[in-house]
């Protein structure tokens, strides 16, 4: 019912097993042995992965190392997260279940998109060939991710602004709180210039002040 021929299905299973055990494999020979076009093999490979529930769960960092582009991993991670959130937000608004976008296809697309945003030379074909992904599908997702560049920049600016506002707010709270506590302590000292009460409130003020300074520097 899946449309997978037993003969080339065996070849696909061999590749999946080799990947899981991190064993070297000549991909070109395997496709030739399967006796079908490369495009058909990639499609069948994806179907078999889904049927066997062994979708490649490779991490972004592992992909970065494998394709010598680790410097793009932080940006790619940001792109992938933003893209996933945007797609699934739309899914939720439409009353649909969230999509699973954590596979190698979307992570590779994020790496390619990150490289292109940095004007670095990269090829979708290199990723697709090594991981049995569809070049056309990969390129489509890359294009969609790159189209989010302006939104990504706006989000980064907004996040930076929010962090600055929070830091400034903390500083103002500490300053205002310190002034109020100082006034409170000075007032107490007027009525109790000496004795136990003075030392108790003074220590309370010092403890509070230390706490606020620590908070401002955190």
C-alpha positions in Angstrom: 0.0 0.0 0.0 3.0 2.3 0.5 4.1 1.7 -3.1 7.6 0.7 -2.0 9.1 -2.1 -4.1 10.7 -4.9 -2.0 13.9 -4.8 -4.1 14.8 -1.2 -3.6 13.1 -1.2 -0.2 15.9 -3.4 1.0 18.5 -0.9 -0.2 16.8 1.9 1.7 16.7 -0.2 4.8 20.5 -0.9 4.4 21.1 2.9 4.3 18.9 3.6 7.3 20.8 0.9 9.3 24.2 2.2 8.2 23.2 5.7 9.3 22.0 4.7 12.7 25.3 2.8 13.3 27.4 5.7 11.8 28.9 3.3 9.2 30.4 4.6 5.9 28.2 3.9 2.8 28.7 4.5 -0.9 25.4 6.3 -1.7 25.8 6.3 -5.5 26.4 2.5 -5.6 23.3 1.9 -3.4 21.0 4.0 -5.7 22.4 2.1 -8.7 21.8 -1.2 -6.9 18.2 -0.1 -6.2 17.7 0.3 -9.9 15.6 3.5 -9.7 16.2 7.2 -10.5 17.8 9.2 -7.7 14.7 11.4 -7.3 12.4 8.4 -6.9 14.9 6.8 -4.4 14.8 10.0 -2.2 11.0 10.0 -2.2 10.9 6.3 -1.3 13.5 6.8 1.4 11.4 9.5 3.1 8.3 7.2 2.9 10.2 4.2 4.5 11.6 6.4 7.2 8.1 7.5 8.1 6.8 4.0 8.0 9.6 2.7 10.3 9.4 5.7 12.5 13.1 6.3 12.3 13.1 9.9 11.0 16.6 11.3 11.2 16.9 13.2 14.5 20.3 14.7 13.8 20.9 17.9 15.7 21.7 21.3 14.1 25.2 21.1 15.7 25.9 17.7 14.1 24.8 19.0 10.7 27.1 22.0 11.1 30.0 19.8 11.8 29.1 17.3 9.0 28.9 20.1 6.4 31.7 22.3 7.8 29.4 25.2 8.6 29.3 25.3 12.4 29.7 29.1 12.3 26.1 29.3 10.9 24.5 27.1 13.6 23.5 29.9 16.0 21.7 31.8 13.2 20.3 28.7 11.7 18.9 27.7 15.1 17.2 31.1 15.4 15.8 30.8 11.9 14.5 27.3 12.5 12.8 28.2 15.8 11.2 31.3 14.3 10.0 29.5 11.2 8.5 26.6 13.3 6.7 29.0 15.6 5.3 31.0 12.7 4.0 27.9 10.9 2.5 26.3 13.9 0.9 29.6 15.0 -0.9 29.7 11.7 -1.8 26.0 12.2 -3.4 26.8 15.5 -5.3 29.8 14.1 -6.7 27.5 11.4 -7.7 24.9 14.1 -5.1 22.3 12.9 -2.6 20.2 14.8 1.0 21.6 15.0 3.4 20.3 12.3 6.5 18.3 13.1 9.3 20.4 11.7 12.2 19.1 13.6 13.6 16.8 10.9 16.8 17.0 8.9 15.0 18.7 6.0 14.0 21.8 8.0 17.3 22.0 9.9 19.3 21.7 6.6 17.1 24.4 5.1 17.8 26.7 8.1 21.6 26.2 7.7 21.4 27.0 4.0 19.2 30.0 4.7 21.6 31.3 7.4 24.5 30.9 5.0 22.7 32.8 2.2 21.7 35.6 4.6 25.4 36.0 5.4 26.1 35.9 1.6 28.2 32.7 1.9 28.4 30.3 -0.9 26.5 27.1 -0.2 24.6 24.5 -2.2 21.3 22.8 -1.3 22.4 19.9 -3.5 25.3 19.0 -1.1 22.8 18.6 1.8 20.2 16.8 -0.3 22.6 14.3 -1.7 24.1 13.3 1.6 20.8 13.0 3.5 18.5 11.8 0.7 16.5 15.0 0.7 14.6 16.5 -2.2 16.5 19.5 -3.7 13.3 21.1 -4.9 11.6 20.8 -1.5 14.7 21.9 0.3 15.0 25.0 -1.9 11.4 25.9 -1.4 11.7 25.8 2.4 15.0 27.8 2.2 13.2 30.5 0.1 10.4 30.6 2.7 12.9 31.0 5.5 14.8 33.7 3.8 11.6 35.6 3.3 11.3 35.9 7.1 14.6 37.9 7.2 12.9 41.3 7.9 10.7 39.7 10.6 13.7 38.1 12.2 15.6 41.4 12.3 12.5 43.2 13.8 12.3 40.5 16.5 16.0 40.9 17.3 15.7 44.7 17.6 12.5 44.3 19.7 14.3 41.8 22.0 17.3 44.1 22.4 15.1 47.0 23.2 13.1 45.0 25.7 16.3 43.9 27.4 17.5 47.6 27.7 14.2 48.7 29.1 14.3 45.9 31.7 17.8 46.8 32.7 16.9 50.5 33.0 13.8 49.7 35.0 15.9 47.6 37.4 18.4 50.5 37.8 15.6 52.9 38.5 13.9 50.5 41.0 17.2 50.1 42.9 17.9 53.8 42.9 14.4 54.7 44.1 14.4 51.9 46.7 17.8 52.9 48.0 16.7 56.6 48.4 13.5 55.5 50.2 15.4 53.1 52.5 18.0 55.8 53.2 15.2 58.3 54.2 13.6 55.7 56.3 16.8 54.9 58.1 17.7 58.6 58.6 14.2 59.2 60.1 14.6 56.4 62.5 18.0 57.7 63.6 16.5 61.0 64.5 14.2 59.4 67.0 16.7 56.7 68.1 20.2 58.2 67.7 21.7 55.4 69.8 20.8 52.0 71.0 19.6 48.6 69.7 16.9 49.9 67.4 19.4 52.0 65.4 21.7 49.0 64.8 18.8 46.7 63.8 17.3 49.0 61.2 20.7 49.9 59.9 21.6 46.3 59.3 18.2 45.7 57.7 19.0 48.5 55.3 22.4 47.2 54.4 21.1 43.7 53.7 18.4 45.2 51.5 20.8 47.4 49.6 23.2 44.5 48.9 20.3 42.5 47.6 19.2 45.3 45.2 22.8 45.8 43.9 23.1 42.1 43.3 19.8 42.1 41.4 20.9 45.0 39.2 24.1 43.3 38.3 22.4 39.9 37.5 
